[in-house]
Amino acid sequence: MVSRKSNRLTARMVEQLKGLGYYGDGGGLVLRVADSGSKVWLFRYKSHGRVREMGLGPIRDVSLAEAREGAREARRLRRVGVDPIDAKRQRQAAARLDATKMITFSQCAAAYIENHRAAWTNGKHAAQWEATLRTYAYPAKSPRRRAGCADVSRLCWISQKCVGIGLERTRRGGKGISRKPSQP
């Protein structure tokens, strides 16, 4: 029986490798050298008949020892029947969810306006969004309530449509919206 050799690469070899291709360290850990010269650590494995590659990071951020530890953790997950890529995606989704729970609705709304400010053709649009939120959204939301940015986007869109209808009616000589909507 032939044993497979692990830890074939050294830190010096990793730095000196220049040729395009995949260089295996053993145990599924692979260094991929791209034609641009960039080097990335991968964990390669087979799942349901197809080869999968999980990125562990570029060599400028992840040392050989850290890459080996990442591959060791991925092999442990495989042994217990968990796909390492799916586990990584679940961890990232949980981290994103935790990050959105850390900010209030008004903080999320302010971030939304800042992120979209460059796309608006007129500087007054940001002021209109802020005024709309102040008039319609902030009274309906507790300042301490945590909200996801999807809530802000949805509420802003609805608020803008309501105000837009009122402004259009006013320009045509109709009544327009003269009062705040009733609180539920």
Residue frames relative to the residue before (quaternion, step in Angstrom):
aa qw qx qy qz dx dy dz
M 1.0000 0.0000 0.0000 0.0000 0.00 0.00 0.00
V 0.2990 -0.7650 0.5496 0.1528 3.57 -0.85 1.00
S 0.2811 -0.7542 0.5676 0.1732 3.55 -0.84 0.95
R 0.4100 -0.6941 0.5345 0.2541 3.54 -1.12 0.67
K 0.3775 -0.7325 0.5253 0.2121 3.53 -0.89 0.94
S 0.1289 -0.7706 0.6193 0.0772 3.55 -1.00 0.86
N 0.7800 0.3012 -0.2573 0.4844 3.56 -1.31 0.30
R 0.1914 0.8137 -0.5202 0.1751 3.57 0.88 0.98
L 0.7019 0.4440 -0.2670 0.4888 3.60 1.10 -0.61
T 0.2006 -0.7327 0.6324 0.1516 3.53 -1.26 0.51
A 0.6637 -0.4999 0.3633 0.4215 3.58 -1.23 0.34
R 0.6453 0.5221 -0.3185 0.4577 3.57 1.01 -0.77
M 0.6411 0.5200 -0.3215 0.4639 3.60 0.97 -0.85
V 0.6328 0.5453 -0.3257 0.4429 3.57 0.99 -0.90
E 0.6745 0.4929 -0.2950 0.4637 3.59 0.92 -0.86
Q 0.7363 0.4540 -0.2331 0.4443 3.59 0.98 -0.85
L 0.5265 0.6476 -0.4221 0.3539 3.62 1.14 -0.39
K 0.0630 -0.8185 0.5710 -0.0058 3.57 -0.81 1.04
G 0.6306 0.5856 -0.3331 0.3854 3.58 1.08 -0.66
L 0.5542 -0.6179 0.4642 0.3091 3.51 -1.10 0.83
G 0.5720 0.6147 -0.4314 0.3299 3.60 -0.95 0.81
Y 0.5589 -0.5695 0.4902 0.3508 3.51 -1.42 -0.26
Y 0.0796 -0.7851 0.6140 0.0200 3.58 -0.93 0.93
G 0.2513 -0.8165 0.5088 0.1062 3.55 -0.45 1.26
D 0.2714 -0.7420 0.5939 0.1522 3.53 -1.12 0.81
G 0.5700 -0.5686 0.3846 0.4515 3.57 1.23 -0.45
G 0.8071 0.2727 -0.2043 0.4821 3.54 -1.17 0.58
G 0.7041 -0.4682 0.2674 0.4620 3.59 1.15 0.52
L 0.5721 0.5787 -0.3921 0.4290 3.61 1.24 -0.19
V 0.0059 0.8022 -0.5919 0.0772 3.55 -0.77 1.12
L 0.2419 -0.7174 0.6321 0.1651 3.53 -1.18 0.70
R 0.1419 -0.7853 0.5987 0.0690 3.59 -0.72 1.08
V 0.1380 -0.7635 0.6285 0.0548 3.53 -0.84 1.08
A 0.2613 -0.7865 0.5465 0.1202 3.56 -0.61 1.20
D 0.6651 -0.5116 0.3600 0.4079 3.57 -1.26 0.29
S 0.6215 0.5327 -0.3382 0.4643 3.58 1.21 -0.41
G 0.5623 -0.6097 0.3794 0.4101 3.57 1.29 -0.25
S 0.5026 0.6471 -0.4335 0.3751 3.58 1.24 -0.13
K 0.1876 -0.7810 0.5908 0.0762 3.55 -1.10 0.78
V 0.0263 -0.8084 0.5852 -0.0577 3.54 -0.79 1.11
W 0.3759 -0.7023 0.5599 0.2279 3.56 -1.07 0.83
L 0.0393 -0.7879 0.6145 -0.0037 3.56 -1.00 0.91
F 0.2247 -0.6923 0.6552 0.2025 3.50 -1.30 0.44
R 0.1162 -0.8079 0.5772 0.0259 3.59 -0.57 1.21
Y 0.1289 0.7730 -0.6115 0.1090 3.53 -1.01 0.89
K 0.4153 -0.6862 0.5392 0.2567 3.53 -1.29 0.29
S 0.0275 0.7869 -0.6136 0.0593 3.55 -0.89 1.00
H 0.8442 -0.0509 -0.0186 0.5333 3.57 -0.75 1.12
G 0.7517 -0.4450 0.2089 0.4397 3.54 0.91 0.96
R 0.7259 0.3678 -0.2650 0.5173 3.60 1.17 0.10
V 0.4888 -0.6598 0.4924 0.2885 3.53 -1.14 0.69
R 0.0932 -0.7861 0.6103 0.0304 3.55 -0.91 0.97
E 0.1704 -0.7758 0.6020 0.0820 3.56 -1.15 0.66
M 0.1191 -0.7789 0.6140 0.0455 3.54 -0.79 1.07
G 0.3782 -0.7371 0.5183 0.2122 3.56 -0.71 1.09
L 0.1955 -0.7790 0.5879 0.0964 3.54 -1.00 0.91
G 0.6751 -0.4903 0.2783 0.4758 3.56 1.29 -0.19
P 0.5756 -0.5895 0.4396 0.3578 3.56 -1.26 0.38
I 0.6127 -0.5890 0.3696 0.3756 3.58 -1.12 0.55
R 0.5833 0.5753 -0.3927 0.4177 3.62 1.13 -0.39
D 0.7442 0.3745 -0.2049 0.5137 3.61 1.21 -0.54
V 0.7797 0.2723 -0.1132 0.5524 3.58 1.11 -0.71
S 0.3215 -0.7544 0.5424 0.1823 3.58 -0.65 1.11
L 0.6866 -0.4561 0.3637 0.4339 3.55 -1.31 0.16
A 0.6556 0.5112 -0.3114 0.4602 3.59 0.94 -0.85
E 0.6625 0.4906 -0.3063 0.4760 3.60 0.97 -0.82
A 0.6315 0.5206 -0.3318 0.4691 3.59 1.03 -0.74
R 0.6409 0.5104 -0.3250 0.4723 3.59 0.99 -0.78
E 0.6439 0.5079 -0.3232 0.4722 3.57 0.99 -0.76
G 0.6399 0.5192 -0.3194 0.4679 3.62 1.01 -0.79
A 0.6544 0.4948 -0.3073 0.4822 3.58 1.00 -0.82
R 0.6200 0.5409 -0.3380 0.4569 3.58 1.04 -0.77
E 0.6555 0.5007 -0.3009 0.4786 3.59 0.97 -0.86
A 0.6480 0.5113 -0.3165 0.4675 3.61 0.98 -0.81
R 0.6466 0.5021 -0.3238 0.4742 3.60 1.00 -0.78
R 0.6147 0.5375 -0.3442 0.4634 3.60 1.06 -0.71
L 0.6493 0.5074 -0.3145 0.4712 3.59 0.96 -0.82
R 0.6402 0.5275 -0.3205 0.4573 3.59 0.98 -0.82
R 0.6343 0.5484 -0.3280 0.4352 3.59 1.01 -0.82
V 0.7355 0.3900 -0.2336 0.5024 3.59 1.02 -0.73
G 0.6195 -0.6118 0.3193 0.3741 3.59 1.29 0.29
V 0.5531 0.5906 -0.4018 0.4287 3.60 1.21 0.37
D 0.3963 -0.6917 0.5463 0.2572 3.57 -0.95 0.87
P 0.4450 -0.7285 0.4465 0.2683 3.64 -0.61 1.06
I 0.6362 0.5239 -0.3422 0.4513 3.60 1.01 -0.70
D 0.6504 0.5020 -0.3140 0.4758 3.60 0.97 -0.83
A 0.6391 0.5202 -0.3232 0.4652 3.59 1.00 -0.80
K 0.6414 0.5208 -0.3164 0.4661 3.59 1.01 -0.82
R 0.6595 0.5045 -0.3067 0.4652 3.59 0.95 -0.88
Q 0.6428 0.5149 -0.3250 0.4648 3.59 1.01 -0.77
R 0.6359 0.5168 -0.3279 0.4701 3.61 1.01 -0.78
Q 0.6654 0.5001 -0.3035 0.4636 3.59 0.95 -0.86
A 0.6463 0.5103 -0.3195 0.4688 3.60 0.99 -0.81
A 0.6449 0.5107 -0.3184 0.4710 3.59 1.00 -0.81
A 0.6428 0.5157 -0.3223 0.4659 3.59 1.01 -0.77
R 0.6454 0.5061 -0.3219 0.4731 3.60 1.00 -0.79
L 0.6473 0.5160 -0.3176 0.4624 3.57 0.99 -0.83
D 0.6451 0.5097 -0.3181 0.4721 3.58 0.96 -0.82
A 0.6419 0.5286 -0.3263 0.4495 3.59 1.00 -0.80
T 0.6779 0.4749 -0.3085 0.4688 3.61 0.97 -0.76
K 0.6327 0.5321 -0.3382 0.4497 3.59 1.13 -0.51
M 0.6241 0.5780 -0.3303 0.4091 3.57 1.21 -0.37
I 0.7273 0.3983 -0.2460 0.5019 3.61 1.17 -0.30
T 0.4799 -0.6582 0.4971 0.2989 3.55 -1.18 0.56
F 0.6981 -0.4522 0.3513 0.4299 3.53 -1.33 0.21
S 0.6871 0.4821 -0.2998 0.4534 3.61 0.83 -0.91
Q 0.6257 0.5181 -0.3401 0.4737 3.63 1.06 -0.66
C 0.6561 0.5029 -0.3042 0.4734 3.55 0.98 -0.84
A 0.6426 0.5151 -0.3230 0.4663 3.59 1.00 -0.78
A 0.6408 0.5150 -0.3237 0.4684 3.60 0.98 -0.81
A 0.6456 0.5073 -0.3152 0.4759 3.60 1.00 -0.79
Y 0.6236 0.5412 -0.3319 0.4562 3.58 1.01 -0.80
I 0.6650 0.4965 -0.3009 0.4698 3.59 0.90 -0.92
E 0.6584 0.5085 -0.3115 0.4594 3.61 0.90 -0.88
N 0.6749 0.5012 -0.2960 0.4535 3.60 0.96 -0.85
H 0.7526 0.3803 -0.2071 0.4960 3.60 1.07 -0.64
R 0.4153 0.7427 -0.4481 0.2739 3.61 1.26 -0.17
A 0.6679 0.5171 -0.3083 0.4375 3.61 0.92 -0.86
A 0.6611 0.5213 -0.3098 0.4418 3.61 1.08 -0.63
W 0.6158 0.5488 -0.3532 0.4415 3.59 1.16 -0.45
T 0.4409 -0.7391 0.4550 0.2288 3.55 -0.85 1.01
N 0.7646 0.2807 -0.1533 0.5595 3.58 1.13 -0.51
G 0.5304 -0.6549 0.4438 0.3047 3.57 -0.98 0.83
K 0.6008 0.5872 -0.3564 0.4088 3.59 1.17 -0.49
H 0.5410 0.6474 -0.4055 0.3518 3.59 1.18 -0.49
A 0.6352 0.5209 -0.3374 0.4597 3.60 0.97 -0.78
A 0.6542 0.5024 -0.3126 0.4711 3.57 0.97 -0.82
Q 0.6288 0.5271 -0.3334 0.4643 3.58 1.05 -0.72
W 0.6457 0.5101 -0.3232 0.4674 3.58 0.96 -0.86
E 0.6661 0.5020 -0.3118 0.4550 3.59 0.88 -0.91
A 0.6601 0.4995 -0.3089 0.4683 3.57 0.96 -0.85
T 0.6394 0.5255 -0.3270 0.4562 3.59 0.97 -0.80
L 0.6591 0.4972 -0.3064 0.4738 3.56 0.93 -0.86
R 0.6528 0.5171 -0.3147 0.4554 3.57 0.94 -0.89
T 0.7057 0.4756 -0.2625 0.4548 3.59 0.97 -0.87
Y 0.8368 0.2603 -0.0913 0.4730 3.57 0.75 -1.06
A 0.7607 0.4144 -0.2256 0.4458 3.59 0.86 -0.85
Y 0.6956 0.5008 -0.3094 0.4118 3.59 0.73 -0.97
P 0.6411 0.5067 -0.3610 0.4494 3.65 0.94 -0.65
A 0.6774 0.4974 -0.2929 0.4560 3.61 1.09 -0.65
K 0.7319 0.3685 -0.2121 0.5325 3.60 1.19 -0.50
S 0.4533 -0.6530 0.5311 0.2933 3.53 -1.02 0.79
P 0.5158 -0.6608 0.4323 0.3324 3.64 -0.90 0.78
R 0.6927 0.4644 -0.2790 0.4760 3.59 1.16 -0.48
R 0.5293 0.6464 -0.4149 0.3604 3.60 1.22 -0.25
R 0.3605 -0.7167 0.5586 0.2104 3.54 -0.97 0.88
A 0.0109 0.8044 -0.5926 0.0406 3.56 -0.99 0.84
G 0.4531 -0.6591 0.5257 0.2896 3.51 -1.21 0.53
C 0.6182 -0.5694 0.3942 0.3718 3.56 -1.20 0.50
A 0.5525 0.5877 -0.4079 0.4278 3.60 1.15 -0.41
D 0.6089 0.5445 -0.3468 0.4610 3.61 1.08 -0.71
V 0.6580 0.5119 -0.3127 0.4551 3.58 0.92 -0.90
S 0.6597 0.5147 -0.3129 0.4493 3.57 0.85 -0.94
R 0.6718 0.4972 -0.2955 0.4628 3.57 0.89 -0.95
L 0.6863 0.4856 -0.2822 0.4621 3.58 0.88 -0.97
C 0.6323 0.5260 -0.3346 0.4600 3.60 1.01 -0.77
W 0.6500 0.5219 -0.3211 0.4494 3.57 0.92 -0.89
I 0.6670 0.4944 -0.2965 0.4721 3.57 0.91 -0.94
S 0.6591 0.5132 -0.3107 0.4535 3.58 0.93 -0.90
Q 0.6561 0.5072 -0.3166 0.4605 3.58 0.92 -0.86
K 0.6407 0.5145 -0.3330 0.4626 3.60 0.98 -0.77
C 0.6533 0.5110 -0.3208 0.4574 3.62 0.95 -0.82
V 0.6822 0.4666 -0.2921 0.4812 3.56 0.87 -0.91
G 0.6259 0.5516 -0.3352 0.4378 3.60 1.00 -0.79
I 0.6388 0.5144 -0.3235 0.4718 3.57 0.98 -0.81
G 0.6620 0.5137 -0.3021 0.4547 3.56 0.94 -0.89
L 0.6719 0.4923 -0.3048 0.4619 3.57 0.94 -0.86
E 0.6354 0.5258 -0.3352 0.4555 3.59 0.98 -0.78
R 0.6616 0.4953 -0.3158 0.4661 3.56 0.90 -0.86
T 0.6395 0.5288 -0.3363 0.4453 3.61 0.99 -0.74
R 0.6495 0.5250 -0.3184 0.4485 3.60 0.97 -0.84
R 0.6929 0.4538 -0.2792 0.4859 3.60 1.09 -0.64
G 0.6233 -0.5647 0.3468 0.4151 3.57 1.23 0.03
G 0.4980 0.6467 -0.4385 0.3761 3.59 1.24 0.12
K 0.7243 -0.4537 0.3028 0.4218 3.55 -1.31 -0.02
G 0.2578 -0.7606 0.5546 0.2179 3.61 0.82 -0.91
I 0.5875 -0.5430 0.4471 0.4000 3.54 -1.29 -0.14
S 0.1044 -0.8413 0.5297 0.0253 3.56 -0.50 1.16
R 0.7735 0.2497 -0.1588 0.5605 3.60 1.22 -0.18
K 0.5892 -0.5527 0.4466 0.3847 3.52 -1.29 0.34
P 0.5521 -0.5956 0.4473 0.3748 3.59 -1.09 0.57
S 0.5685 -0.6145 0.4198 0.3506 3.56 -1.09 0.69
Q 0.4724 -0.6644 0.5112 0.2720 3.54 -1.13 0.77
P 0.4594 -0.6857 0.4755 0.3043 3.63 -0.92 0.77
